[in-house]
Amino acid sequence: MAIPVRSGDPLRGFRFKVFIEGFKTPLGFMRVGGLGGTIGVREYRELTDPVTAYKLPTEVSFGDVVLERGVSLSYDLENWWDSALLSSANVTSMDRREVTIKVIGRGADSPQRGRGELDEPLYRVVVVHRAWPTGLQYGDLNAMDSGVLVQSLTLANEGISFSPLKAATAGG
């Protein structure tokens, strides 16, 4: 029996798929961090009203996005990293890509059932615009540890858009 989803219930953050432009299939990651942005604020005062400080918005900035996963047999991320290394001296040739993160819900009564590429309930879409790798790291190698070798890719970007799906935010 499916558990009904109410509009007031928080979404769980452990079901998501990452699609990177140019990659054939969605990639599985165990963690995605840094999804957010800030709008700068500048205060100013007018001579006619020296007591009140007015605030104006300034530049918008977006932090680096970090993707973490267990190392797989695919070399897609390493190839993208190598492409960034080769083009780092020439900004116009940087291999920038759209990265789409789809937050997937649970239950057959999802408002977006059947509309996602994977026929899974879809609740949010986050798009990281014009991203490129700025860091690639592997976890420590330890012969005494039976853990998974973790790979971390850091992406600079030129914007992040958040798209709540209208049906997912409707009451019910």
ABEGO torsion letter per residue (X at the ends): XBBBBBAABBBBAABBBBBBBGBABBBBBABBBGBEBBBBBBBBBBAABAABBBBBBBBBBBBBBBBBBBBBABAAAAAAAAAAAAAAABAAABBBBBBBBBBBBBEAABAABGABAAGBBBABBBBBBGBBBABBBBBBBBAABABBBBBBBBBBBAEBBBBBBAAAABBX
